[in-house]
Amino acid sequence: MKAITLLREQVQQAHDFLEATMTDVTSEQAHWTPPGTANPLAATYVHAIVSEDVAIQMALRGEAPLYASAWEGKTGISEIQPLSTAEWARRVKVDLPALRAYAQAVHAATDAYLASLLEPELERVVDLSSFGLGQMTVVSILNRLVLGHIDNMCGEISVLKGLQGGRGYPM
Protein backbone atom coordinates (compact mmCIF):
# COMPACT_ATOMS: atom_id res chain seq x y z
CA MET A 1 0.00 0.00 0.00
CA LYS A 2 1.27 3.45 -0.85
CA ALA A 3 1.88 5.96 1.94
CA ILE A 4 -0.62 8.49 0.60
CA THR A 5 -3.35 5.89 0.30
CA LEU A 6 -2.71 4.84 3.89
CA LEU A 7 -2.73 8.47 5.11
CA ARG A 8 -6.01 9.16 3.31
CA GLU A 9 -7.64 6.10 4.87
CA GLN A 10 -6.36 6.96 8.35
CA VAL A 11 -7.39 10.60 8.17
CA GLN A 12 -10.85 9.64 6.84
CA GLN A 13 -11.28 7.18 9.71
CA ALA A 14 -10.18 9.84 12.22
CA HIS A 15 -12.64 12.34 10.71
CA ASP A 16 -15.45 9.79 10.87
CA PHE A 17 -14.65 8.92 14.49
CA LEU A 18 -14.46 12.59 15.53
CA GLU A 19 -17.78 13.40 13.88
CA ALA A 20 -19.42 10.30 15.35
CA THR A 21 -18.20 11.39 18.78
CA MET A 22 -19.72 14.85 18.20
CA THR A 23 -23.06 13.56 16.86
CA ASP A 24 -25.11 13.85 20.04
CA VAL A 25 -23.33 16.82 21.65
CA THR A 26 -25.75 19.52 22.77
CA SER A 27 -25.00 23.22 23.01
CA GLU A 28 -25.11 22.91 26.79
CA GLN A 29 -22.54 20.11 26.78
CA ALA A 30 -20.36 22.01 24.31
CA HIS A 31 -20.25 25.16 26.44
CA TRP A 32 -20.03 23.51 29.88
CA THR A 33 -16.95 24.70 31.77
CA PRO A 34 -15.19 21.73 33.33
CA PRO A 35 -13.50 21.97 36.72
CA GLY A 36 -9.79 22.68 36.90
CA THR A 37 -8.00 23.93 33.81
CA ALA A 38 -9.54 21.69 31.14
CA ASN A 39 -11.06 23.46 28.14
CA PRO A 40 -14.77 23.31 27.33
CA LEU A 41 -15.78 20.82 24.66
CA ALA A 42 -16.69 23.59 22.16
CA ALA A 43 -13.16 25.01 22.32
CA THR A 44 -11.65 21.56 21.92
CA TYR A 45 -13.70 20.82 18.81
CA VAL A 46 -12.95 24.27 17.35
CA HIS A 47 -9.27 23.71 18.01
CA ALA A 48 -9.34 20.36 16.22
CA ILE A 49 -11.03 21.79 13.12
CA VAL A 50 -9.23 25.14 12.89
CA SER A 51 -5.84 23.49 13.47
CA GLU A 52 -6.46 21.11 10.58
CA ASP A 53 -7.61 23.99 8.38
CA VAL A 54 -4.41 25.92 9.18
CA ALA A 55 -2.16 22.86 8.75
CA ILE A 56 -3.55 21.95 5.34
CA GLN A 57 -4.39 25.32 3.83
CA MET A 58 -1.64 27.55 5.26
CA ALA A 59 1.26 25.27 6.16
CA LEU A 60 1.01 22.77 3.31
CA ARG A 61 -0.80 24.57 0.49
CA GLY A 62 0.39 28.12 1.25
CA GLU A 63 -3.14 29.54 1.01
CA ALA A 64 -5.56 31.24 3.38
CA PRO A 65 -7.42 28.87 5.70
CA LEU A 66 -11.05 28.23 4.83
CA TYR A 67 -12.20 30.20 7.90
CA ALA A 68 -10.57 33.30 6.36
CA SER A 69 -11.66 32.65 2.77
CA ALA A 70 -14.61 30.58 1.51
CA TRP A 71 -16.01 30.07 5.04
CA GLU A 72 -15.37 33.53 6.45
CA GLY A 73 -18.28 34.51 8.69
CA LYS A 74 -19.96 31.09 8.28
CA THR A 75 -18.01 28.84 10.65
CA GLY A 76 -20.33 29.17 13.63
CA ILE A 77 -17.38 30.21 15.80
CA SER A 78 -17.68 33.45 17.77
CA GLU A 79 -13.93 34.08 17.74
CA ILE A 80 -11.30 32.15 15.83
CA GLN A 81 -7.89 31.94 17.46
CA PRO A 82 -5.61 29.39 15.73
CA LEU A 83 -3.23 29.23 18.70
CA SER A 84 -5.75 28.82 21.47
CA THR A 85 -5.30 30.12 25.00
CA ALA A 86 -7.11 29.20 28.21
CA GLU A 87 -8.87 32.56 28.22
CA TRP A 88 -10.08 32.13 24.64
CA ALA A 89 -11.23 28.56 25.35
CA ARG A 90 -13.44 29.77 28.20
CA ARG A 91 -15.10 32.54 26.18
CA VAL A 92 -15.53 31.07 22.66
CA LYS A 93 -19.12 30.24 21.69
CA VAL A 94 -20.22 28.07 18.82
CA ASP A 95 -23.27 27.32 16.73
CA LEU A 96 -22.84 23.55 16.52
CA PRO A 97 -24.68 22.93 13.21
CA ALA A 98 -22.70 25.71 11.47
CA LEU A 99 -19.44 24.52 13.04
CA ARG A 100 -20.07 20.95 11.96
CA ALA A 101 -20.75 22.14 8.39
CA TYR A 102 -17.44 24.05 8.44
CA ALA A 103 -15.76 20.89 9.80
CA GLN A 104 -17.11 18.89 6.85
CA ALA A 105 -15.66 21.48 4.46
CA VAL A 106 -12.27 21.28 6.22
CA HIS A 107 -12.36 17.48 6.05
CA ALA A 108 -13.22 17.58 2.35
CA ALA A 109 -10.41 20.06 1.67
CA THR A 110 -7.97 17.80 3.52
CA ASP A 111 -9.03 14.79 1.48
CA ALA A 112 -8.74 16.77 -1.77
CA TYR A 113 -5.23 17.86 -0.78
CA LEU A 114 -4.23 14.27 0.06
CA ALA A 115 -5.72 13.02 -3.22
CA SER A 116 -3.59 15.52 -5.16
CA LEU A 117 -0.36 14.70 -3.31
CA LEU A 118 2.49 12.85 -5.01
CA GLU A 119 4.73 10.52 -2.98
CA PRO A 120 7.93 12.66 -3.28
CA GLU A 121 6.03 15.63 -1.79
CA LEU A 122 5.81 13.76 1.54
CA GLU A 123 9.51 14.48 2.16
CA ARG A 124 9.27 18.24 1.50
CA VAL A 125 10.40 20.25 4.52
CA VAL A 126 8.07 22.97 5.78
CA ASP A 127 9.18 25.75 8.12
CA LEU A 128 6.75 25.92 11.05
CA SER A 129 8.99 28.09 13.21
CA SER A 130 6.27 30.74 13.40
CA PHE A 131 4.17 28.14 15.28
CA GLY A 132 7.12 27.13 17.47
CA LEU A 133 7.47 23.78 15.70
CA GLY A 134 10.65 24.27 13.66
CA GLN A 135 11.17 22.30 10.47
CA MET A 136 8.86 19.38 9.68
CA THR A 137 8.30 17.20 6.64
CA VAL A 138 4.89 17.05 5.00
CA VAL A 139 4.45 13.46 6.20
CA SER A 140 5.28 14.50 9.77
CA ILE A 141 2.76 17.34 9.62
CA LEU A 142 0.10 14.97 8.32
CA ASN A 143 0.89 12.30 10.90
CA ARG A 144 1.30 14.48 13.99
CA LEU A 145 -0.51 17.77 13.37
CA VAL A 146 -3.49 16.36 11.49
CA LEU A 147 -4.01 12.65 12.18
CA GLY A 148 -2.57 12.46 15.70
CA HIS A 149 -4.15 15.75 16.67
CA ILE A 150 -7.63 14.66 15.56
CA ASP A 151 -7.29 11.49 17.62
CA ASN A 152 -6.09 13.46 20.66
CA MET A 153 -8.96 15.95 20.45
CA CYS A 154 -11.46 13.12 20.00
CA GLY A 155 -10.22 11.64 23.27
CA GLU A 156 -10.54 14.97 25.05
CA ILE A 157 -14.08 15.44 23.72
CA SER A 158 -15.00 11.93 24.88
CA VAL A 159 -13.77 12.67 28.39
CA LEU A 160 -15.66 15.99 28.49
CA LYS A 161 -18.84 14.20 27.44
CA GLY A 162 -18.27 11.50 30.05
CA LEU A 163 -17.76 14.05 32.82
CA GLN A 164 -21.24 15.35 31.98
CA GLY A 165 -22.81 11.89 32.09
CA GLY A 166 -22.80 11.38 28.32
CA ARG A 167 -21.28 8.64 26.25
CA GLY A 168 -17.80 9.53 25.07
CA TYR A 169 -16.64 7.42 22.15
CA PRO A 170 -19.42 6.27 19.82
CA MET A 171 -18.55 2.58 20.24
LINTANOR-V908431 format. One record per residue. N is the residue number from 1. PHI is phi in radians with two decimals (none if undefined). NEAR is the number of other C-alpha atoms within 10 Angstrom. D_FIRST is the distance of its C-alpha to the first C-alpha in Angstrom with 2 decimals. Layout:
BEGIN
n = {N/N}
phi = {PHI/PHI}
near = {NEAR/NEAR}
d_first = {D_FIRST/D_FIRST}
END
This chain:
BEGIN
n = {1/2/3/4/5/6/7/8/9/10/11/12/13/14/15/16/17/18/19/20/21/22/23/24/25/26/27/28/29/30/31/32/33/34/35/36/37/38/39/40/41/42/43/44/45/46/47/48/49/50/51/52/53/54/55/56/57/58/59/60/61/62/63/64/65/66/67/68/69/70/71/72/73/74/75/76/77/78/79/80/81/82/83/84/85/86/87/88/89/90/91/92/93/94/95/96/97/98/99/100/101/102/103/104/105/106/107/108/109/110/111/112/113/114/115/116/117/118/119/120/121/122/123/124/125/126/127/128/129/130/131/132/133/134/135/136/137/138/139/140/141/142/143/144/145/146/147/148/149/150/151/152/153/154/155/156/157/158/159/160/161/162/163/164/165/166/167/168/169/170/171}
phi = {none/-1.34/-1.03/-1.18/-1.07/-1.09/-1.04/-1.05/-1.10/-1.15/-1.16/-1.07/-1.10/-1.12/-1.03/-1.04/-1.19/-1.07/-1.18/-1.16/-1.16/-1.45/-0.84/-1.77/-1.25/-1.63/-1.06/-1.12/-1.11/-1.09/-1.73/-1.09/-1.64/-1.27/-1.19/1.31/-1.96/-1.15/-1.45/-1.06/-1.00/-0.99/-1.14/-1.16/-1.15/-0.99/-1.03/-1.06/-1.31/-1.14/-1.07/-1.16/-0.99/-1.13/-1.06/-1.35/-1.26/-1.43/-1.19/-1.68/-1.70/1.25/-2.11/-1.18/-1.12/-1.00/-1.10/-1.89/-2.32/-1.04/-1.88/-1.01/1.35/-2.16/-1.35/1.42/-1.88/-1.16/-2.70/-1.63/-2.42/-0.94/-1.78/-1.20/-2.17/-1.08/-1.12/-1.05/-1.03/-1.43/-1.90/-1.13/-2.15/-2.33/-1.76/-1.00/-1.05/-1.17/-1.11/-1.19/-1.16/-1.06/-1.02/-1.08/-1.15/-1.11/-1.07/-1.14/-1.15/-1.12/-1.11/-1.09/-1.09/-1.07/-1.15/-1.55/-1.28/-1.84/-0.87/-1.07/-1.13/-1.06/-1.61/-1.09/-1.63/-2.06/-1.51/-1.94/-1.04/-1.14/-1.78/1.35/-1.95/1.20/-1.68/-2.42/-1.40/-1.00/-1.12/-1.17/-1.06/-1.13/-1.24/-1.58/-1.52/-1.94/-1.08/-1.10/-1.15/-1.02/-1.08/-1.09/-1.16/-1.09/-1.11/-1.10/-1.09/-1.07/-1.11/-1.09/-1.18/-1.07/-1.10/-1.75/1.53/-1.59/-1.55/-1.25/-1.13/-1.26/-1.91}
near = {5/7/12/17/13/11/18/19/13/15/22/17/14/19/21/13/18/23/17/16/20/22/11/14/18/13/15/11/19/22/19/17/18/15/9/6/9/14/22/25/29/30/26/20/25/29/21/22/27/23/22/26/26/22/21/28/19/14/18/18/12/11/13/15/22/21/20/14/10/13/15/12/11/15/26/20/20/12/14/18/16/16/10/15/11/12/9/15/22/19/14/17/20/20/15/20/12/14/19/20/15/25/22/15/19/24/20/14/17/22/18/12/15/17/13/10/13/10/12/8/11/16/12/12/16/16/14/15/10/7/9/8/10/11/13/17/17/20/19/17/22/23/16/13/18/24/21/16/20/24/19/15/19/26/16/19/26/20/17/25/24/13/14/13/10/14/16/22/17/13/7}
d_first = {0.00/3.78/6.54/8.54/6.78/6.78/10.26/11.44/10.92/12.59/15.29/16.04/16.53/18.70/20.66/21.27/22.45/24.67/26.23/26.81/28.52/30.67/31.62/34.99/36.00/39.53/41.15/43.28/40.37/38.60/41.74/42.97/43.67/42.59/44.87/44.41/42.18/39.13/38.27/38.84/35.93/36.41/36.01/32.88/31.23/32.53/31.19/27.65/27.72/29.72/27.69/24.48/26.53/27.85/24.57/22.87/25.99/28.10/26.04/23.03/24.59/28.15/29.72/31.91/30.35/30.70/33.51/35.52/34.79/33.93/34.44/37.44/40.01/37.86/35.63/38.08/38.26/41.80/40.87/37.57/37.24/33.80/34.85/36.40/39.50/41.21/43.99/41.72/39.80/43.15/44.41/41.47/41.84/39.38/39.60/36.73/36.18/36.17/33.90/31.38/31.48/30.88/27.94/26.39/26.95/25.34/22.25/22.12/22.66/19.82/17.39/19.00/18.63/14.89/14.58/16.74/15.08/14.02/11.91/15.29/16.84/15.01/17.46/20.51/23.21/25.02/28.52/28.98/32.32/34.12/32.30/33.04/29.46/29.82/27.05/23.40/20.22/18.43/15.47/18.27/20.02/17.13/16.46/20.18/22.24/20.30/18.02/20.21/23.31/22.70/22.26/25.40/27.44/26.52/27.96/31.03/31.61/31.40/34.00/36.23/36.19/37.00/39.87/41.34/41.13/38.10/34.88/32.19/28.68/28.45/27.58}
END
